[in-house]
Amino acid sequence: MSETVRMDLAEAIALCEQAALAAGANKETAASLAKSVVAAEAKGVRSVGLAHFLDYLDALESGRIDGAAEPVVTRPALAVFMSDARGGIAHTAFDRSFHDLAKSARIFGVAIFAQKNAFTCGELGYFTGRLASEGLVAFGATNGPALLAGAGSAKPVYCTNPMSFAAPVEGGVPLVIDQSSSETAFVSLRKAAEEGREIPTGWAVDSRGKPTTDPAAAMKGALLAFGGNRGANVALMVEVLAAGLTGANWSLDAPSFTQGAESPGTGLFLLAIEPKLIDPDFAARLKAQLDRLAFDHRVHVPGVSRGKAGMLAKALGLDVPADIVRRIAAYADRHLPG
């Protein structure tokens, strides 16, 4: 087992903020980014947690993220928030709009947040889960550079194009479903390549379109959608919402999020719904139904284990691989006074 370092959440956030500042982020960007990646780490979503934070730091230094970007949010209708991230992170404009977005959903029944020109957003469930914590039902979709083969294609045409759904549960953590359109995440391929491990058949094809268990060959080829053509169709649906409606780059046109100096210019689509206007007892009825599914039928309910992990991390802290802490601290040390 690799060496780990125990950190409380505040300590982890502070370290990430310092590292982001050193890499070129302003205070607002550093704070938004740090909170999101530590939240993912706390819930056990480590593929987009502190290890992925290193990708953000590299992107800040290389110019793929404009750390001083000033997002522009307009409201073409009272319940529609349009954001141009202007090459920055996906989180800043959402953080700025969050309370007004929730307020609009409560007043009008629904509200939309649509964003273009952002870096990839990390954990999509971070956005929908926060809305659910405000008592709202939420749906989210986001895209990125092409990594995933489409139906009938062996070449990448979509990103992993995740979608997320979240809903409030009376007296408990929200229901949060957060899943990609691919059989696995790109970061899983990269981790397998770094560790010299093979990947399962069905995850990806190589550059010739042939099934492969070699992660290095897979990264030069394309990820495969879950469920074959059905998963690819979900990826297309997400693409239309996240890039088509928002005016963001289609995945085919998005620059890499790991190389170069251009922002991938990706999109984020969020829909917030006020359930109390439709059914005042929604959260209580959902709790009763989820309890029945879990206890009577042994159904796994998404969001419960991650919610409990987040609460445990808040109380006891995080165990983070020491190598990741050292690499983040190397950035942070550049920003220390003196």
N, C-alpha and C positions, 0 to 999 in steps of 0.2 A: 504494500500500500504506500502511495506517495505521501510525503510529508505535508502536513496541513498547518494552517495558522488560524487560531480562533479570533474572530473579530466581532464586535457588536455592530448593529446596523449603522449607528451614527458614525462610528469609526470608519466603516467601509465607505459610506457616502462621502465623508470628508476626504478620504484618500483619493477616491475617484474624482471628486471636484478639483482637488489640487493637480492631479494628473491631467485632467482635461484643460485646465487653465494653462498648464505648462505646454500643452500641445497646440494651443492657439485659440481655445474657446473663451468667450466672455463669461462673466459670472452667471448670467441667466442660462446660457447654453450648458455650462458645466453643471449647474444645479439640476436642471431638467434631466440631463443625460444620466447623471450619477444616481438619481432617485429611481429611474426606470430600470437600470441594469442591476442595481442592488435588490430591487423588488423582485426581479426575475430570479436572481440567485437565491433569495430567501425562500421562494416558493419551490425551489428545486428545478427550475427551468434553466439549467446551467448552460445549455447550448446558446442561449441569448443573454447569459448573465455576465459575470466578470471576465470569463475567457473571451467572450465576444466584445467586451469593452475595449480590448486591445485593438480590435479592428477599427473601432471608432477613433481611438487615439492615433492610429496610423493614418486614417482618413483625414483627421484634422491636420496633421503635419503635412500630408501630401496635397491637401487642397480639395479633396473630394467632398469634404465638409467645410463650409465657410463658418468658422466658429464665431464670427461677429455678424452673421446674417441677421437682418431685421425683417421678420416675416410681415407680410401685409394681409390683414384679414378684412374682408368686406362682407356685407350682408345684402345680397340682391333681393332677398325677402326676409321677413323678420325671423323665420325659422330656418334659414339657410346661411351657414357660415362658410365662406369661400376663403381658403388660405393659399397664398403663394409663399412657400418656405424660402424661396430665393437662394437655394443651395445650402441651406442649413439643415439641422436635424428635424425630424418629424414631430418632436415633442413640444417645442417651444410655443408654437401657435395654439396647439391643443391646450396646454397649460393656461395660456392667457385667456382662451375662450371658454374654458371648462364650466365655470359657474353660469355664464350667460347662456351657454348651450343647454345646460340642465334646466335653467329657468325657462327657456323658450319651449323645451319639450313639455314642461309642466303646464305652460299656458296654452300652447297650440296642440298638444297631444303628441306631436312628433317634431324632431329637429334634425338637421343634417349638418355634418362637418365634412367638407370636401377639400382636399389639399393636393397641391402639385409641387414639383421642384424640390423634393426633400430627399435626404439620405434614407436608406432603409430603416424601418421603424423598430426592429428588434422584436420584442414580445408583443404581438397584436392584442393578446388578452389583457395586457396592462391598460389599454385604452377602454375596451368594453367593460372590463371589471370595475374600473373606477366609476363608470356611469351606472353600473348595477349597484354599486355601493351607495349611490344617491337615490336608489329606489326605481331606477329606469331599466327597461329592457333595451338591450343594445345589440346591434349587428355591425361588424366591421370587415373590411376587405382591404388588402394592400398588395402591391406588386413590386417588382424589382427587375434587375437584369436577367436576360433569358438564360435559364438553366434547365428547363423542363421540356421534354419532347411533347408535341401535341398529338392528337389522335391521328394515326396513320403516318406520323413523321418520326424520323430518328434523329432529327436535329433540334436543338433547344429553341423554342419560340415563346415560352412563358417563363416567369420566375416560379418559385415554389408556391407563389400566390395563395397565401393562407387566408382563411376566413375565421371569424370568431363571433360567438354568440354568448351573451351573458344576461342573467336575469336575477332580480332580488329574491331572496328566500327569507321568510320571516324568522327572526331569531337565529339566523345562521349565516355562513359565508355564502356569497353568491354562487349560483350555477354559472360556470365559465367553460365553454367549449372553444378550444383554440387549436386548429389543425391545418396543416398545409395540404396542398393538392398533390404533393409528391409522396412517394413511399417513404422517403427520409429527407432530412434537411441537408443542404450543401455542407454545413459545418460538420456534419457527421462523416461525410466523405473525407473532408480535410483532416479530421481527427484520426480517422482510420489510417490515412496515408502517413501521418506523422508518427503513428505508433506501429506502422508496418503490419497492420491487420488486413485481412481480406474482408470484403463486404458481402452480404447475402446476395444470392442471385435474385434478380427482380428489382433491385434498387436502381440500376443504371445500365446504360449501354456505352460502348467506347466510341471513338470518333468515326468508326465505320458502321455504327449502328448495331454492333454485335453485343449480346449480353456479356457482362464482365463482372468479375469479383475483385478486380484490381482497382483500388480507389484512385490511384494516380491516372489510370486510363479513363476511369469514369469522369474525372474532373475535366478531361479533354473531350468528353462526349456529352452525354445528356442524362439527367435524372429521369426516372419514369414516374408517371402518375399512379396514384393508388387506384385500384379497381379498373385499370386499363382506360378505355375510352371515356368511361363515366367520370373518372377523376380528371381527365384532360378537359372534359366539358365544364367541370367545376372551375378549373383554372381559367378557362375562357370567360366564364361568368364573372369571376373575380376581376379579371383583366378589364372587362367592360365597366364595372363599377369603379375600380380603383384608378384606372388610367383613362378610360373613355369619358366618363362623366366629369372627371376632375380636370382634364386637360394635361395630365402628366404624360411622361414618356411611356409609350408602349414598351413592353419588355424587350422586344426586338431592337428598339432604338436606345435603350438605356445603357450608358457606359458602365463599366465594371465597378462594383463596390469594393474591390480589393486591389485594384491597380489603376495607375494613371492619376490625373489631377482634375478630372471632371466629375461633377456630381451625377449620380445615376438619375436624378430628377424624377423620383418615383412618386406614386400617388397613394393617398389614404382616404377611404370613404367610411364614414361612421353614421349610423342611423340610431337615434335615441327615441324611445317611445315611453310615454307616461301610461303605465298599465292601470292606474287607479281611475282614470277617466273612462275606461272600458269595463273594468271589474275591480271595485274597491277592495275585494278580498283576494286579489291575485297572489300576493306574496304568501299568504297563509295557505291558499289552495295548492300552490306549487310546493310548499314545504310538505304538505300531507302526501302529495303524489310522489315526491322524491323519496320520502320515508318509506312509502309502500313499495316502491321499486327496489330500494336498497335492502330493506329488512325482510320483506315477504318474497321477493323474487331474486335477490342477490345480484342486482344490477349495479354495475360501477357507475357512480354519479360523478361526472367531471367537475373539477373545481374544489371538491371537498378536501382531498388529500393535499392539494397545493395550498388551500386556505389554511389548513391546520399547520402545514410546514411553515407558512409565513408567520403565523402567530407564535410558533415555537422558536423560530429564528429571532423574533422580536424579543422574546424573553431570555433566550440562551445564547444568541449570537450565531455566527456562521463559521463553518469549518471550510476554509478556502485553500486550495493547493498553494503551497508556499512559493512555487515557481511563478504562479500568476501574480501573487502579491508582490514579489520582488520586481517583476516586470512593470507592474503599475507604479510601484514606488520609485522606480528609476525615472519615470516621467515626473512624478510628483516632486522629487528632490530638486528638479531644476527650478521649481517655483518657490522654494523655501527662501525666506529672507536671508540676506547675507551670503 
